Each structure stands twice: as C-alpha cells, then as structure tokens.
Amino acid sequence: MIHEQKPSPLHLFNMKSSTPITICWLRRDLRLHDQAALYHALKSPYPVQLIFIFDTNILSKLNNRADARVNFIYLQLQRIKQQLHQRGADIWIENGSPEEVWEKLLQNHSIKEVHTNHDYEPYAIHRDEKIKTLLASRGVKFYTWKDQVIFEKDEVLSSTGKSYTVYTPYSRAWLQKLNTFYIKPYPVEKYLHNLAESPPMPMPDLKSIGFETTYIVFPPEHVPDKIIREYATTRNTPSLDATSHLGIHLRFGTISIRELVSHVKNISETYLKELIWREFFMQILWHYPHVVNQSFKKPYEAIPWRNNEGEFKRWCNGETGFPMVDAGMRELNETGFMHNRVRMITASFLCKHLLIDWRWGEAYFAEKLLDFELASNNGNWQWAAGTGCDAAPYFRIFNPIEQQKKFDPKGIYIRRWVKEIDSFSYPKPIVDHKTARERALTTYKQALGTA
C-alpha cells in the first residue's frame, strides 16, 4: 500500500495573482480537442488556466508503485504541456487531496469560474459536490459538462420513464435516439487564443507523487478501419490482434467518444454495440450506486462463497490447470490487457467453478487492467457471477475446455501465454469441471431458495 503523501509546496501555491481567471479542471478527459469542459471554459469572459490534480485519495489506494495507468496519465499530461507551450500557455499539475488543492488555489488566485466534465462514479460525485460547495462559499461558479459518453443519466429511458436494467431494449432505445441526435464536436481550436498566458513550469516527477516509471508500451489512439469492419467475425478469437485496444483511451479521455462513434457507426454495428454496453453500465452505476459493493440483485447476497485463498492465488497466477483460464490471467498479469472473450471465461471460472466472491475478482482486475473502468468492470463481473442486471443466469456455467475448442481450437493463444502447456510441469486441473458445475448449481439454488 502506498501511503498518502502530504502535497509538497508546489509552484502555483507560491504564486499570487489578482488577475481574474477561469479554471478548466482536467480529470479523465486528457486531450485538448473536442473537449466539452475546455470548450465552455474558453467561451467564458476570462483567460483560461488548465489544472490537473494527482488525487491522493485515489493514488493512496493503489498497491503498485509502478502502476502503468499513473504512467499513462503522466505521459498524456506531458503531451498536453508541450501542446500548450506552443501557444504560450501551460497546465498546472498538483499532487494532493482536491479539497486541499482548491483551498490553496482560492487563496492565491482570483478564480471566477470552474469548468469540468461529469464523472459518474460515487467517489467522483461526492468529490465534486464538496468542491462545488467550497467554490460556492467563495462566490465561484462551478459548471460540469457531459463529455465521456454520448448519452448519460436520464437521457435514455423506457417509455414509462424508468431507467433500463436490460441491455437489449436499452441498446435499441440508444440507437433510435442516435438516429435523431447530431453528434457535434466541440470546436475547441477556434478559442484556444483565450488560454491564459503562462511561462513553462516544471512538472512534478513521478517519484514525488509516490510512483515509479514503467516502460510498458501503450496501445495507439487510432485503430485501423479493417479491425472495425471485421470486428463481428474476429472479435471472439483471442489469438488474433482483432480488437481495438481503445479502452485505456476511453477511460482517460485521450480520444473523443463523439469522434469514435461518428467514425464507427457506419462501419460496424457490432463494434458500436460494445460502446453502448459501456454507456449501459455507466447509467446502471449512476442509477444504482449500490452495485459498487453489493449485488445488483439483492437475493444473490445470500450466496455462501467458498473464498478459498489458495485457489484464488492459483487463479490470479494463472495456475488452475485450465489452459484458457491460465492463458488469460497470465496475459493480464504481463500486459495489463485480457481479451474480452477470455475475460468472460476467467470470471465465470472464478465465480462458478471455485465459488469465489465476484468482488475478489473484480478487485484483482481493477488493480491489473490498463483499461479499468469501474462501471464496466463491475457490470461485467456481476454479469459473469449472475448477480447483476441482465446477467447470465446462474445456471449458465462456461466449460473452459469447450470454450477453448471453440475459440482457440489450435491452441495458438494458449501456447503464447502458457509455455509449459505440453510439459509435465503444467499443473493438473484445480477442480473437476462436472463436480464444480454441480456444486455451483446446488449452492446458487439453495441460496436463492429455488432448490
């Protein structure tokens, strides 16, 4: 566990200025183009100063000092600084709790407006309410904007005005709304002359934030159209490099969801529907925040998980004796990525075969995935466990061997990650599939009172 460090006395806290400014607060929207909050900030009557806060409330919970996601954010901020320097501007980068940072900002600067983009996670909502209250007490206007989704909150509702809890009707309504919705990019470039002038300022190094540099190669922001066009036929084959790998860019807003949807909507409906799943889970998280810690379906809280720590460790390490599961876990541990089909197989195996609480697996993925997104990670784990909205029924239990035969029949993917697959050193299966399946069915039935 990285212990929270007190913010060091950084540059902007030692500066004082009476010049009225507007602040654009970046969080998970790390780009200068087609960016809602930045666009609206630049249209304010005051020069615009960008800021980013390495939030110690979040960073203190990360276990890995070489967390690649922190490195990714750091690299994107470096890029933004370089882009701003070309215009005689800069971004202030601070380290600390948001409340402490804003208190000091308000002490030293004449801030008139603050613009930022919506976030739908419970911590972020609570954080923004506190900052809004703080700013209001000083007479500062606080504006938030929709940026990371096409439709949010109550924008896609059923005919009875209720939120959807089943994906298929939600996706139909989403697509129908898209047909009459003009996806308009924000022309930020036209207003960049309204950025506040600022000399280049030093960027705190990763070590001062409590992290180390990693040298992982991150996926590019652009994906070939060929991958999108062939997505429907190739997306379930983990041995192929046939997915977009854009998850990390969507997570941290280095690409615009508006640009992406505009580009792919006439190329592949299958790919577009994956983006709809993302928004489906975001609106679930917004309407039902209890899913963060509890099953969406309350009766499933009664399941008596076995939670065998030794078996969980073998699952984490990719040593279960089930090649498809082990390949996926090793890919995750080494690269921070796992193919989506394999994510379903590994998650189902943990919850159903080993009867280990989905929250254990969710937390492990949250720690390892480069593209970790609370709404999607939670939604997909609850789907696999049968506890979530529109989840796979509890009696649907993936057979890892059959999944291997179907999606990796030549063992190409497995041999890539499980080098010892054909040797005596590869472990024997941790459970018998038939026995584990029957145990899971009995456990679920008894817990749900359907036995």
C-alpha positions in Angstrom: 0.0 0.0 0.0 1.3 3.4 -0.9 0.8 5.8 2.0 -0.6 9.1 1.2 2.0 11.8 1.0 1.3 15.4 2.0 1.5 17.6 -1.0 4.8 19.4 -1.3 4.7 23.2 -1.6 4.5 23.3 -5.4 4.8 26.2 -7.8 1.2 27.5 -8.0 0.8 27.7 -4.3 3.7 30.1 -4.1 2.3 32.3 -6.8 -0.2 35.0 -6.2 -2.2 36.8 -8.8 -5.2 39.1 -8.8 -5.9 38.6 -12.5 -9.4 37.1 -12.9 -9.2 33.6 -14.5 -11.4 30.7 -15.4 -10.2 27.2 -14.4 -10.6 24.1 -16.6 -10.1 21.1 -14.3 -9.0 18.0 -16.3 -9.6 14.6 -14.8 -10.4 11.7 -17.2 -10.5 13.9 -20.3 -6.8 14.3 -21.1 -6.9 16.0 -24.5 -7.3 19.5 -26.0 -9.6 18.7 -28.9 -13.4 18.1 -28.9 -13.4 18.5 -25.1 -16.7 19.8 -23.6 -15.4 21.5 -20.4 -12.5 23.1 -22.2 -14.7 24.5 -24.9 -17.1 26.0 -22.4 -14.3 27.4 -20.3 -12.7 29.1 -23.3 -16.0 30.8 -24.0 -16.1 32.4 -20.6 -15.1 36.1 -20.2 -11.8 35.3 -18.5 -8.5 33.8 -19.5 -8.5 30.0 -19.1 -6.0 28.1 -16.9 -5.9 24.3 -17.1 -5.2 22.3 -14.0 -4.8 18.6 -13.1 -4.6 17.1 -9.6 -3.0 13.8 -8.9 -5.6 12.9 -6.3 -4.0 11.3 -3.3 -7.4 10.0 -2.2 -7.2 7.7 -5.2 -3.5 7.2 -5.6 -3.1 6.1 -1.9 -5.2 3.1 -2.6 -3.0 1.8 -5.4 -0.7 -1.1 -4.4 1.8 -0.9 -7.2 4.3 1.9 -7.3 4.9 1.2 -10.9 1.2 1.3 -11.8 1.2 1.7 -15.6 -2.0 3.8 -15.5 -0.4 6.5 -13.5 2.5 6.4 -16.0 -0.1 6.7 -18.8 -1.7 9.8 -17.2 1.8 11.3 -16.7 2.7 10.8 -20.3 -0.6 12.4 -21.5 0.0 15.4 -19.2 3.5 15.8 -20.7 2.0 15.9 -24.1 -0.6 18.4 -23.1 2.1 20.6 -21.6 4.0 20.5 -24.8 0.9 21.4 -26.9 0.2 24.3 -24.5 3.8 25.6 -24.5 3.4 26.1 -28.3 0.7 28.6 -27.5 2.4 30.4 -24.6 0.2 28.6 -22.1 0.7 25.8 -19.6 -1.2 23.3 -17.3 -0.8 23.5 -13.5 -0.2 20.0 -12.2 -0.7 19.4 -8.4 -0.5 16.5 -6.0 -2.8 16.2 -3.0 -6.4 15.9 -2.0 -8.7 18.0 -4.2 -10.1 20.0 -1.3 -6.6 21.0 -0.1 -5.5 22.0 -3.6 -8.6 24.0 -4.2 -8.3 25.8 -0.9 -4.9 27.0 -1.8 -5.9 27.9 -5.3 -8.6 30.1 -4.0 -6.2 31.8 -1.5 -3.8 32.8 -4.2 -5.9 33.4 -7.3 -8.9 35.3 -8.4 -10.9 32.5 -9.8 -14.3 33.4 -11.3 -15.4 30.2 -12.9 -14.5 26.5 -12.9 -15.4 24.1 -15.7 -15.0 20.3 -15.6 -16.7 17.2 -17.1 -19.2 14.9 -15.5 -18.0 11.7 -13.8 -20.4 9.0 -12.8 -18.5 7.1 -10.1 -19.7 7.5 -6.5 -16.3 8.9 -5.2 -16.2 11.4 -8.1 -19.7 12.6 -7.5 -19.0 13.1 -3.8 -15.7 14.9 -4.5 -17.4 17.2 -7.0 -20.2 18.1 -4.6 -17.6 19.0 -1.9 -15.7 21.2 -4.4 -18.9 22.8 -5.6 -19.8 23.7 -2.1 -16.3 25.1 -1.4 -16.4 27.2 -4.6 -19.9 28.5 -3.9 -18.7 29.7 -0.5 -16.2 31.9 -2.3 -18.6 33.1 -4.9 -17.1 31.0 -7.7 -19.4 29.4 -10.3 -18.9 25.7 -10.9 -20.0 24.1 -14.2 -19.9 20.5 -15.2 -20.5 19.1 -18.7 -21.2 15.8 -20.5 -18.1 14.6 -22.3 -17.2 10.9 -21.8 -20.5 9.4 -23.2 -23.0 10.1 -25.9 -26.0 9.7 -23.6 -25.9 9.8 -19.8 -28.0 9.6 -16.7 -31.7 10.0 -17.7 -31.2 10.6 -21.4 -32.2 7.1 -22.4 -35.3 6.0 -20.5 -38.0 3.5 -21.1 -41.5 4.5 -22.4 -42.6 4.6 -18.7 -39.8 7.0 -17.8 -37.7 4.4 -15.9 -34.0 3.5 -16.3 -33.2 0.4 -18.3 -31.8 -2.6 -16.5 -31.7 -4.9 -19.5 -29.2 -4.2 -22.2 -31.1 -5.2 -25.4 -34.0 -2.7 -25.0 -31.5 -0.1 -23.8 -29.4 -0.5 -26.9 -32.4 -0.3 -29.2 -33.5 2.9 -27.5 -29.9 4.2 -27.6 -29.6 3.6 -31.3 -33.1 5.1 -32.0 -32.0 8.2 -30.1 -28.8 8.4 -32.0 -30.7 8.5 -35.3 -32.1 11.8 -34.4 -29.1 13.1 -32.5 -26.5 15.2 -34.2 -23.1 14.3 -32.8 -21.4 17.7 -32.9 -17.7 18.0 -32.0 -16.7 20.9 -29.8 -14.6 23.3 -31.9 -12.0 24.0 -29.2 -9.3 25.1 -31.6 -11.2 28.2 -32.5 -11.0 29.5 -29.0 -7.5 28.5 -27.8 -6.4 32.1 -28.0 -8.4 32.6 -24.8 -5.9 30.4 -22.8 -4.2 32.3 -20.0 -0.6 33.2 -20.8 1.9 31.3 -18.6 5.6 30.6 -18.8 6.6 26.9 -18.9 6.5 25.5 -15.3 8.3 22.4 -14.0 6.2 19.2 -13.8 6.5 17.2 -10.6 8.3 13.9 -11.2 6.6 10.6 -10.6 8.8 9.9 -7.6 7.4 13.0 -5.8 3.9 11.6 -6.4 4.9 8.3 -5.0 5.3 6.3 -8.2 8.0 4.9 -10.5 8.4 5.0 -14.2 7.4 1.9 -16.2 8.2 1.2 -19.8 5.1 -0.6 -20.9 4.1 0.1 -24.5 0.6 1.6 -24.5 -1.8 1.0 -27.5 -2.2 3.7 -30.1 -5.1 6.1 -30.1 -6.1 5.1 -33.6 -7.3 1.7 -34.8 -7.3 0.5 -38.4 -10.7 0.5 -40.1 -10.1 -3.1 -41.1 -10.3 -4.2 -37.4 -13.6 -2.3 -37.0 -15.0 -3.7 -40.3 -14.1 -7.3 -39.4 -14.9 -7.0 -35.7 -18.1 -9.1 -35.9 -16.3 -12.1 -37.2 -12.9 -11.8 -35.5 -13.6 -10.3 -32.1 -14.0 -13.7 -30.3 -10.7 -15.2 -31.4 -8.1 -14.3 -28.8 -5.1 -15.4 -30.9 -5.8 -12.6 -33.4 -4.9 -9.0 -32.8 -8.5 -8.1 -33.8 -9.8 -5.8 -31.1 -9.3 -2.0 -30.9 -7.4 -1.7 -27.6 -9.0 1.7 -27.2 -10.3 1.0 -23.6 -7.5 2.9 -21.9 -8.0 5.9 -24.2 -11.7 6.0 -23.5 -11.0 5.6 -19.8 -8.8 8.6 -19.6 -10.4 10.6 -22.3 -7.4 10.8 -24.7 -9.8 10.2 -27.5 -13.3 11.7 -28.0 -16.2 9.3 -27.7 -18.1 11.6 -30.2 -15.3 11.2 -32.8 -15.2 7.5 -32.3 -19.0 6.9 -32.5 -19.2 9.2 -35.6 -16.5 7.2 -37.3 -17.6 3.6 -36.5 -21.4 3.9 -36.6 -21.5 3.2 -40.4 -18.7 0.7 -40.3 -19.7 -1.9 -37.7 -22.9 -2.1 -35.6 -21.3 -4.9 -33.6 -18.4 -2.6 -32.5 -20.8 0.3 -31.9 -22.9 -2.0 -29.6 -19.8 -2.7 -27.5 -19.6 1.1 -26.9 -23.3 1.0 -26.0 -22.5 -1.7 -23.4 -20.1 0.8 -21.8 -22.8 3.5 -21.5 -25.3 1.0 -20.3 -23.2 0.1 -17.4 -22.4 3.8 -16.7 -26.1 4.6 -16.4 -26.6 1.5 -14.2 -23.8 2.8 -11.9 -25.4 6.2 -11.9 -28.9 5.0 -11.0 -27.9 2.1 -8.8 -24.7 3.1 -7.0 -25.1 0.2 -4.5 -23.7 -2.1 -7.2 -20.2 -0.9 -6.2 -20.2 -3.1 -3.1 -23.4 -5.2 -3.4 -25.1 -7.5 -5.9 -27.5 -5.7 -8.2 -29.9 -8.5 -7.5 -30.2 -8.3 -3.7 -31.1 -12.0 -3.2 -27.7 -13.0 -4.5 -26.1 -11.5 -1.4 -27.1 -14.8 0.3 -24.7 -16.9 -1.8 -22.2 -18.6 0.6 -19.0 -18.1 -1.3 -16.2 -20.6 -0.5 -13.5 -17.9 -0.9 -10.6 -20.4 -0.7 -7.5 -18.1 -0.6 -5.1 -20.8 -2.0 -7.4 -21.4 -5.0 -7.8 -17.6 -5.5 -4.0 -17.3 -5.6 -3.7 -20.0 -8.2 -6.4 -18.2 -10.3 -4.5 -14.9 -10.0 -1.2 -16.6 -11.1 -2.7 -18.5 -14.0 -2.1 -21.9 -12.4 -5.5 -23.5 -12.3 -4.7 -26.3 -14.8 -7.4 -25.0 -17.2 -5.3 -23.6 -20.1 -7.8 -21.0 -21.3 -8.2 -19.5 -17.8 -4.4 -19.6 -17.2 -3.6 -18.0 -20.5 -5.9 -15.1 -19.8 -4.6 -14.5 -16.3 -1.0 -14.6 -17.5 -1.8 -12.2 -20.3 -3.4 -9.8 -17.8 -0.5 -10.0 -15.4 2.1 -9.4 -18.0 0.4 -6.8 -20.2 -2.5 -5.2 -18.3 -4.8 -6.5 -21.0 -7.0 -9.5 -21.5 -9.1 -10.4 -24.5 -12.8 -9.8 -23.8 -13.9 -13.4 -24.5 -11.3 -14.7 -22.1 -12.4 -12.2 -19.5 -15.8 -13.9 -19.5 -14.2 -17.3 -19.2 -11.9 -16.4 -16.4 -14.6 -14.5 -14.5 -17.1 -17.4 -14.8 -14.5 -19.9 -13.7 -13.7 -17.9 -10.5 -17.3 -17.4 -9.5 -18.9 -20.6 -10.6 -16.1 -23.3 -10.6 -14.3 -22.0 -7.5 -17.3 -20.3 -5.8 -15.2 -17.2 -5.0 -16.9 -13.9 -4.5 -17.1 -11.8 -7.7 -15.8 -8.9 -5.7 -12.5 -10.6 -5.2 -12.1 -11.0 -9.0 -13.4 -7.5 -9.7 -10.8 -6.0 -7.3 -8.0 -8.0 -9.0 -9.0 -6.8 -12.4 -9.3 -3.3 -11.1 -5.7 -3.5 -10.0 -4.3 -5.0 -13.2 -6.3 -3.8 -16.1 -4.9 -0.8 -18.0 -8.5 0.0 -19.2 -10.1 -0.4 -15.8 -13.4 1.3 -15.7 -15.5 0.9 -12.6 -18.9 0.8 -14.3 -17.8 -1.8 -16.9 -15.6 -3.9 -14.6 -18.4 -4.1 -12.0 -21.1 -4.7 -14.6 -19.2 -7.4 -16.4 -18.2 -9.2 -13.2 -21.7 -9.2 -11.9 -22.8 -10.4 -15.3 -20.5 -13.4 -15.1 -21.5 -14.2 -11.5 -25.2 -14.0 -12.3 -25.7 -11.3 -9.6 -26.0 -8.2 -11.9 -28.6 -6.6 -14.1 -29.2 -8.5 -17.3 -26.7 -11.1 -16.1 -26.0 -14.5 -17.4 -28.4 -16.8 -15.5 -26.7 -18.6 -12.6 -27.1 -21.9 -14.3 -25.0 -20.7 -17.3 -21.6 -22.0 -16.5 -18.9 -21.8 -19.1 -17.0 -25.0 -19.7 -13.4 -23.8 -20.1 -12.4 -26.8 -22.3 -15.3 -26.3 -24.7 -14.6 -22.6 -24.8 -11.0 -23.5 -25.7 -12.2 -25.8 -28.5 -14.5 -23.2 -29.9 -12.3 -20.0 -29.7 -8.7 -21.3 -29.7 -9.0 -24.7 -31.4 -5.3 -24.8 -32.5 -4.1 -23.6 -29.1 -2.3 -20.6 -30.6 -3.4 -18.2 -27.8 -2.8 -20.7 -25.1 0.7 -21.6 -26.2 1.6 -17.9 -26.4 0.9 -17.5 -22.7 1.3 -21.0 -21.2 4.7 -22.0 -22.4 4.8 -25.3 -20.4 1.3 -26.4 -21.6 2.7 -29.7 -23.1 5.1 -30.5 -20.3 4.8 -32.4 -17.0 5.3 -29.1 -15.1 1.9 -27.8 -16.1 -0.4 -28.2 -13.1 -3.3 -30.6 -13.0 -6.8 -29.1 -13.0 -7.7 -27.4 -9.7 -11.2 -28.8 -9.8 -13.2 -31.3 -11.9 -15.5 -29.4 -14.2 -18.5 -31.6 -13.8 -18.2 -31.7 -10.0 -17.6 -28.0 -9.7 -20.6 -27.2 -12.0 -22.9 -29.3 -9.9 -21.6 -27.7 -6.7 -22.2 -24.2 -8.1 -25.7 -25.1 -9.2 -26.6 -26.5 -5.8 -25.1 -23.6 -4.0 -26.9 -21.0 -6.0 -30.2 -22.8 -5.9 -30.1 -23.2 -2.1 -29.1 -19.6 -1.6 -31.9 -18.3 -3.8 -34.5 -20.6 -2.4 -35.1 -22.4 -5.8 -33.7 -25.8 -4.8 
